[in-house]
């Protein structure tokens, strides 16, 4: 992916996220819920099976990183 239009700060942020991805425990999953970035346990049936229980599956909210909201 060409990054010639990215600022140094943007490249640094992307590199940091890529490093985090290499260390990220596979027991946790990042999810986007209506524009909120959240962490759930990978395979949590509340998140997979039923929309009404999804909020109960969230173990952490991640603030400050804009995201699409999912579903695209």
Secondary structure as UniProt FT lines:
FT   TURN            4..5
FT   HELIX           8..23
FT   TURN            26..27
FT   STRAND          28..33
FT   TURN            34..35
FT   STRAND          36..41
FT   TURN            42..43
FT   HELIX           45..49
FT   HELIX           51..57
FT   STRAND          58..62
//
